[in-house]
């Protein structure tokens, strides 16, 4: 069977995690690394024994002929790099979110279709053993009909959290409930509904955002609904990052690395039947936990191998990644305009920049890229606004 040649374009944290998974998988050969910083190339190349190291991805593609190029860079670079690699007729694995605007995502999807190649968006959680266990329980009818989902973030500033970790949660939710048909959201900053002045550049180059607290109601296919919570906490709390699925006959609970089943649809204190049961993770047969890869990244890689073998889309395909972006832009648009947003949107421009333009405002002032510095700058802005 074919062994797929893989090259990594960006060797920071997420690039390292992806590289370890492709290195470990028996059907992928990690052939080259590319980064602008020699020390990153040296560190990752030495760890995994990859000798081919480049600072120019076009040269890397020409010399190494990869089947897949992984793009785990900052979000603001995803569009240009994705288009450049797709133009070379190479499949891509791009970090989430796939782009900063829907217009960009549309072009990336169209270019892949023109070139006859695949896009996978690195939502590794949806391909991990815990989410596969949830999907298996749903398909087996263990909770009856799915009726409601609730997902929560980690307590980041909401707009940033939406584009950062919210993209994973939304992809998990649509993996269970199907695509989202409409969004209605409450988006607050400083305890008040957002205004055009609250639109700011996100940390990490993730486009433009607004809102400290978001509560979004989602209408899914198949008569299911859900809520996504992105609420800023005094301190980020990873234990808050979870998904609960309510069925007509039971419930499911997901957190990174684990999943549980409740055999009744409603909790009742003192009821002996209200005991959560752990679900067995569903892992690829070839996964070895002693290897360097996380099980979720490995599962994601395994699905890409199978998708390319079978000529189908990855479970976390470009189409799915674009739909996640549609939901996120819908949340921002609903919070800005105070109305329900039907999906997919006809207007693919960024809703917050459109909102500012309608208010006679130009682009927001620049903000720091690092989240901690960005948060300090935003808190200073909010303190000034409160005193005004």
C-alpha positions, 0 to 999 in steps of 0.5 A: 500500500502507498506510503504518503510523503509528508513535509512540515511547513512551520516547526513550532508547537503544533508543527511539532505535534503533527510531525510526531504523528506523521513520523509515527504512522506506518503509512506516512514518511516524514521527508522534510521540514521548513521553517524560517528559524534554523533553531526550530529546524534543528530541534525538530529535525534532530528529534525525528531524524529528518535531514531535509530542512528548508527555509523556502517551501517551494524549494522543499516541494520541488526537491522532496515531492511530498504528497501532503504539506502540513501548514501549522503556522499562524492563522494570518498566513494560512490563506497565502500558504494554502493557496501556494501549496495547492497551486503545486497540486499537493494535498494540505493539512492546515491548522485551525481555523483554516482562514480568517474570513469566509471569502478566503476559505471559499477560495482555498476550497475552490482551488483544491477542487480545481487542482484535484487535491484534498484539504484537511483542517487540523481539528484533531479532537474530532478524530481522537479516541474520545470523540470516536467513542461518543459517535459510536455510542450515538450510532449504536442508539445508546442515548436515543435521539440526539436532541441538545448539545452544550459545549464550553471553552476554557475561559479565554476572552470570548472573541479570542477563545472562539477563534482559538479553541471554539473552532475545535468545539464547534467541529466536535458538535457538528460531528455529532449533530450535523451542520448548523442551519442558524445562529443566535448569539449574545455577545457582551464586552464590559457587561454591555452589548458590543459596539463597533468600537469593541471590534479588535484584532485577535491575538495570534493573528486570528482576524477580527473579533469582539466580546468578552462573553458569548452565549450562542444558540445553534440550530443543527440538522436532524432537529437538534439544537445546542449552545456554545459558551465562550465566557471569560474567566479570571483565569483560564481553566482547561477543565471547563472545556467539555461537551455534553450531548443530551439524548432522549434516553441518555447522555454523553460527556466528552473532555479531551482524552475521555468520554462517559455515558449516562444511561438516563436522560436526566440527572436526579440526586440520589437516583442509583441509575445516575452513574456515569460510565466511562466509554472505551476510547476508539483508537486506530489498530496501529496506534502505539501509545509508547510512540511520540504522537498524541492519540488524537493527532495520530487518529487524525493522521490515520483518517487522512491516510484512509481518506487518500486511499479511498478518494474521500474527504477527511472527516475534518475536511476543508468543507467542514473547516469552512462550515466551522468558520461560517458558524463563528462568523455567524456568532459574531454577526448575530452579536453585532446586529442582534438578530438570527443569522441563517447559514451559509451566509450569502455575504462572505465579507467579515461581519465585524469589519462590515459593521464598523464600515457602516458606522463610519469607522476604519480598521481597528488599531493594531494589538499585540500578537501574544495573548497575555500582552493582548489581554493587558492591552484590551483591559487597559482599553476597557478601563479607559472606556469605563472612565469615559 
